[in-house]
Amino acid sequence: GVTINYSPSMGIVGQLSENVKLNDVKVELNGRHGMLACVCDATHFIQCSGKLTVENCSFFNMMDDGMNIHGNYSRVEKVDGNCVTLKIQHVQQRYVNVFKKGDKIIFYRGSTVKEVCSPVVIDSETIAPDAVKLHLDGDLTAISAGDLACNYFRAPEIYISGVKVGNNRPRGILLNSSKKTLVENCEFSTCEHG
């Protein structure tokens, strides 16, 4: 039952959130803030876990996506014993450590995106604005500098139903999760892909 009439950035942001549910949330113009309800995405969910449920919502008049759901890859800088130093690739993720104790990390070969190994985080620490150091449990001998790391645990199961998206510049919904995803009974009237 929430309505957002104007946001100078994104309407709703969830990062490292768990079990999020939106019901009857609207992003729409109210006639007082020009042509946009949101200057960026209506909703943006990054590295979430559990279940993300969005039902009976409408997102209109954004300068970006109605919904953006994704994780982020980090690049391996250095491997030293059971420690791996990762460089955070996305500038908006600086200072955000998405690796928590117990999380399963999947490493991919940087040039082929072939899975290399999947150790578990023992501990993690931010060592620079754009770098984290992970202490991992498992065989790390296959990991090389330039490989990519993805936090498999920080990907939500997604259920989207009865959502309307339109009058926005790019996409309706951008989906990127390795977990079960179901989108049904939705309407898209966007400039690019639904």
C-alpha positions in Angstrom: 0.0 0.0 0.0 2.9 2.4 -0.6 3.0 5.0 -3.3 6.1 6.8 -4.4 5.4 10.0 -6.4 9.0 11.2 -6.8 12.5 10.0 -6.0 15.6 11.8 -7.2 17.3 8.4 -7.5 15.8 4.9 -7.1 12.4 4.3 -5.5 13.2 1.2 -3.4 16.6 -0.3 -2.9 17.3 -3.6 -1.2 20.9 -4.7 -0.7 21.9 -7.8 1.3 18.2 -8.0 2.2 16.5 -11.3 3.0 12.9 -12.4 2.4 11.5 -9.2 0.8 7.9 -8.8 -0.1 6.2 -5.9 -1.9 2.5 -5.8 -2.3 0.4 -3.0 -3.8 3.4 -0.7 -4.2 3.1 2.0 -6.8 5.6 4.3 -8.5 3.6 7.0 -10.3 3.5 10.7 -11.1 1.3 13.0 -9.0 1.6 16.0 -11.3 3.9 18.0 -9.1 7.4 16.7 -10.0 7.7 17.1 -13.8 7.8 14.0 -16.1 9.5 11.4 -13.8 8.4 9.5 -10.7 12.0 8.1 -10.3 15.2 9.4 -11.9 16.6 5.8 -11.8 15.0 2.3 -11.2 11.7 2.0 -9.5 13.1 -0.9 -7.5 16.6 -2.3 -7.3 17.6 -5.5 -5.4 21.3 -6.4 -5.1 22.8 -9.5 -3.5 19.6 -10.4 -1.7 18.8 -13.9 -0.3 15.7 -15.9 0.7 12.6 -15.1 -1.4 11.8 -11.9 -3.2 8.0 -11.6 -3.8 6.5 -8.7 -5.8 2.7 -8.8 -6.3 0.1 -6.4 -7.6 2.5 -3.5 -8.0 2.8 -0.8 -10.7 6.0 1.1 -11.8 5.6 4.0 -14.2 7.6 7.0 -15.4 11.1 6.0 -14.5 14.3 6.9 -16.3 15.5 3.3 -15.8 14.1 -0.2 -15.1 10.9 -1.0 -13.3 12.8 -3.8 -11.4 16.4 -4.7 -11.4 17.4 -7.9 -9.5 21.0 -9.0 -9.6 24.3 -9.9 -7.9 27.8 -8.7 -8.7 30.9 -10.4 -9.8 34.3 -9.5 -8.2 37.7 -10.2 -9.8 40.4 -12.2 -8.2 43.5 -10.1 -7.6 45.6 -12.5 -5.5 45.5 -16.0 -4.1 47.6 -16.7 -1.0 47.0 -20.0 0.8 43.4 -20.1 2.0 43.0 -16.3 1.3 41.8 -14.6 -1.8 41.8 -10.9 -2.5 39.0 -9.7 -4.7 38.5 -6.4 -6.5 35.0 -5.0 -6.5 34.0 -4.3 -10.1 31.1 -2.0 -9.8 31.8 1.6 -8.7 28.5 1.8 -6.8 29.5 -1.2 -4.7 32.6 0.4 -3.2 32.8 -0.3 0.6 30.1 -2.9 0.3 31.3 -6.4 1.4 28.7 -8.9 0.2 30.7 -11.9 1.5 29.5 -13.2 4.9 30.7 -16.1 7.0 29.1 -19.4 5.8 28.3 -18.0 2.2 29.1 -20.3 -0.7 31.3 -18.6 -3.3 31.5 -19.8 -6.9 34.7 -19.0 -8.7 34.7 -18.9 -12.6 37.5 -18.8 -15.1 37.6 -15.1 -16.2 38.1 -15.9 -19.9 35.5 -18.7 -20.3 33.1 -18.3 -17.3 33.7 -22.1 -16.6 33.2 -23.0 -12.9 36.5 -23.5 -11.1 35.5 -24.3 -7.5 33.0 -23.4 -4.8 34.5 -22.9 -1.3 32.8 -21.5 1.8 33.6 -18.2 3.5 35.2 -18.5 6.9 35.8 -14.8 7.3 35.9 -11.6 5.1 37.3 -8.2 5.6 37.2 -5.0 3.6 40.8 -4.0 2.9 40.2 -1.0 0.6 37.2 0.9 -0.8 37.2 -1.5 -3.8 38.7 -4.7 -2.3 37.9 -7.5 0.1 39.9 -10.3 1.5 38.3 -13.7 1.9 39.4 -16.5 4.2 38.0 -19.6 2.6 37.4 -23.3 3.4 38.3 -25.6 0.5 40.8 -26.3 -2.2 41.8 -23.0 -3.8 44.6 -24.3 -6.0 42.5 -23.9 -9.2 41.8 -20.2 -8.6 44.0 -17.7 -10.6 44.3 -14.0 -10.8 41.7 -12.7 -13.2 39.0 -15.3 -12.3 35.6 -14.1 -11.2 33.8 -14.7 -7.8 30.1 -14.8 -7.3 28.3 -15.1 -4.0 25.8 -17.9 -4.8 24.2 -17.6 -1.4 23.2 -13.9 -2.1 20.8 -14.7 -4.9 17.0 -14.7 -4.2 14.3 -17.0 -5.3 12.0 -14.7 -7.3 8.2 -14.6 -7.6 6.6 -11.7 -9.5 2.9 -11.6 -10.3 0.4 -8.9 -11.3 3.0 -6.3 -11.9 2.6 -3.5 -14.5 5.6 -1.5 -15.8 5.6 1.3 -18.4 6.4 4.8 -19.6 10.1 4.2 -18.7 13.2 4.5 -20.8 14.7 1.0 -20.9 13.5 -2.4 -19.6 10.6 -3.6 -17.6 12.3 -6.2 -15.4 16.0 -7.1 -15.4 16.4 -10.6 -13.8 19.7 -12.2 -12.8 19.4 -14.9 -10.2 20.6 -18.5 -10.1 17.6 -19.5 -8.1 14.0 -20.4 -9.1 12.3 -17.5 -10.9 8.7 -17.2 -11.8 7.1 -14.1 -13.6 3.4 -14.3 -14.4 0.4 -12.2 -15.1 2.4 -9.0 -15.8 2.0 -6.1 -18.3 4.9 -4.3 -19.9 4.8 -1.1 -22.0 8.4 -0.1 -22.0 10.8 1.5 -24.5 13.0 -1.6 -24.7 12.6 -5.3 -23.6 9.8 -6.2 -21.2 
